[in-house]
Amino acid sequence: MISLELVQGIVALNNKIIGNEIKHPARLALLLEELATDAWNEARELGASTWEDAEDLPPSLRIDP
């Protein structure tokens, strides 16, 4: 289950890439790390305590508002 907040972060990053707003690879890496941290925090809220547990979470197409 991916929250609306996380999807909005992904869309915002995508828009920055399309708009050529990210000029340095290190900046892209930092933004990706921020999204990864948000995604990991959501996985932990769903009960995943390790990466292996997170990989075992059931996929969902539902986006929480």
Buried (B, 14 or more C-beta within 10 A) or exposed (E): BBBEEBEEBEEEBEEBEEEEEBEEEEEBEEBEEEBEEBBEEBBEEEEBEEEEEBEEEEEEEEEEE
